């Protein structure tokens, strides 16, 4: 079963039995954030695009948790960039970036 946790703005967490995937972690300075960057636990951070209100606390969270950051080519934070149409396996599921 996949659990969904909404943290505010565009930030949410998908949690499987084995992994936690955090999307667009803009938490610090976000007036509607329901959790702080220091409280987040995750294995992967996925950034949908390079706006500050989406990549926000990605670096801090990745350094604290050891999470792998997965981003689009326009992102300012590049740990792993998914090329268009390449597949990546996470939590026994396949991710593919499409235009």
LINRA-V87531 format. One line per field, one symbol per residue. ss: DSSP state (H for helix, E for strand, C for the rest). phi: phi as a letter, one per 20 degrees, with the letter a starting at -180 (. if undefined). Layout:
ss = ???
phi = ???
This chain:
ss = CCEEEEEECCEEEEECCCCEEEECCCCCCCCCCCCCHHHCCCCEEEECCCCHHHHCCHHHHHHHHCCEEEECCCCCCCCEECCCCCEEEECCEEEECCC
phi = .dedcedoldebcdcdfdbcdddleedfnefdfebegfefcbdccddfaeegecejegfgffffemfeedcegefedcdcdefgmedceclmcddbece
